[in-house]
Amino acid sequence: MWGIRMEVALSNDLLKEKVLHKYDYNEKRIIGIMLARYDINLTKKVISDSYQYWHLNTGKVIDIFWAGYGAYLSPEEQTSTKMILNFPGNSERVYFDLEAFISIKNEFNQLCEKNYKDNMELILANYYDGHIHFNEAFRIDLENNLDENYSTIRQLVELITNECRSKNNVASLIKGLKKTEFFEVIKGFKPSDLINFALAAAGIVI
C-alpha cells in the first residue's frame, strides 16, 4: 500500500516492522505519522472529504501512517472503542482502535521532544538505516490551521506532497517549503532540535 493512505500502525512495534519490510535499509525518505482520534468530528470530516484524493494524489511520494488504525475488521468485532471508519471507498474496512491509539501515543511521547496534546497532528520524520528517526522531525498541529472547509489543511498536505517529490529528508523539505507560501499560511509547526540545528547551520530560520 502506497501513498497517504491509512497504513496499519496499531503499535510502535508494528510500525517499526512495517517500515523495515517496506523500505530498503539504505533508503532515505520522509515518512509521516498522523495522530488523530477518530472519535473527534474533525478527524471524521477530514477523512471523509480527503482520503480518496490524498491516496491517489500522492502515489509513491509519501506514506503517512495513522496511529491506532488498522484494516480488515469484521463488522461483528466492532465495540465502543473499536470502529470501522465511515468514508467512501473503505473496502478494506479500515478501523480505529482507541486503546491501540492511546498505547502508541504514549510510546511516541517517550520518543519525541514534544508530547501529544490531543489535537490532530502530523509528524514528518526522517527514515534511514532501517529506522524512523523521531529526533529528526517536523511537527504540525493541524487544529491550529482550521478554517472553512479545512482549506488550509488541504493546502498544507498539497504543498508537502509537491515538495516530497524531490526531497528525501526533513531539513531539505523545510528548505523547499520556505520557497513557497507554506510558512506564510501554516501555523502550529515545530521542528525538532536537530532539524533546527541543521537549518541554522544553513542560515535558515523559520
C-alpha positions, 0 to 999 in steps of 0.5 A: 500500500502506497501513498497517504493512505491509512497504513496499519500502525496499531503499535510502535512495534508494528510500525517499526516492522512495517517500515523495515519490510517496506523500505530498503535499509539504505533508503532515505525518505520522509515518512509521516505519522498522523495522530488523530482520534477518530472519535473527534468530528474533525478527524471524521470530516477530514477523512471523509472529504480527503482520503480518496484524493490524498491516496491517489494524489500522492502515489509513491511520494509519501506514506503517512501512517495513522496511529491506532488504525488498522484494516480488515475488521469484521463488522461483528468485532466492532465495540465502543472503542473499536470502529470501522471508519465511515468514508467512501471507498473503505473496502478494506474496512479500515478501523480505529482502535482507541486503546491501540491509539492511546498505547502508541501515543504514549510510546511516541511521547517517550520518543519525541521532544514534544508530547501529544496534546490531543489535537490532530497532528502530523509528524514528518520524520526522517527514515534511514538505516532501517529506522524512523528517526523521531529526533529528526522531525517536523511537527504540525498541529493541524487544529491550529490551521482550521478554517472553512472547509479545512482549506488550509489543511488541504493546502498544507498536505498539497504543498508537502506532497509537491515538495516530497517529490524531490526531497528525501529528508526533513531539513531539505523539505523545510528548505523547499517549503520556505520557497513557497507560501507554506510558512506564510499560511501554516501555523502550529509547526515545530521542528525538532532540535536537530532539524533546527540545528541543521537549518541554522547551520544553513542560515535558515530560520523559520 
